[in-house]
Amino acid sequence: MANLYIDTDTLQSLVTAAGQTNEAITDACTLLNQIVVHNDWQCDERTKINENTVTNRTTALTIQTHAASFYSAIKQAAELFVEVENKNIARVNEIDEKIGQITSVVQGISGGISSPDIVAFDDFSSTMEE
């Protein structure tokens, strides 16, 4: 099983940027919706201008919908990753606490093996044949 490392600080920065982008797109859509069609204009370009205005509104709405969806998804993903990270930190702290309890009960563990009956790994010289 492969491990996946996610930098939650970077992910939170991405969420912030996505939120700001989403707000900017929403503002742009609001501005585009304020543009009125010009049926009272008496020029040849009137129809094309009106078509472009309606098309731009529709495109902006589509972009806004996708941006809002992306923002929601990345925000939810970030929240889940932060939650998992916090649970993992809590587990590690719990394990450290249990190890601390064990080492305080069983003497000699915290300082390593100190019993004279046990040969240290680097002390094999007395067992070697000459």
JOFEN-V673389 format. One line per field, one symbol per residue. ss: DSSP state (A for helix, B for strand, O for the rest). psi: psi as a letter, one per 40 degrees, with the letter a starting at -180 (. if undefined). burial: I if it has 16 or more other C-alpha atoms within 10 Angstrom, else O. A space follows every 50 residues. Layout:
BEGIN
ss: ???
psi: ???
burial: ???
END
This chain:
BEGIN
ss: OOOOOOOAAAAAAAAAAAAAAAAAAAAAAAAAAAOOOOOOOOOOOAAAAA AAAAAAAAAAAAAAAAAAAAAAAAAAAAAAAAAAAAAAAAAAAAAAAAAA AAAAAOOOOOOOOOOOOOOOOOOOAAAOOO
psi: hiihhhhdddddddddddddddddddddddddeehiigdeifideddddd dddddddddddddddddddddddddddddddddddddddddddddddddd dddddhieddeaheheehhidefedeehi.
burial: OOOOOOOOOOIIOIIOOIIOIIOOIIOIIOOIIOOOOOOOOOOOOOOOOI OOIIOOIOOIIOIIOOIIOIIIOIIOOIIOIIOOOOOOOOOOOOOOOOOO OOOOOOOOOOOOOOOOOOOOOOOOOOOOOO
END
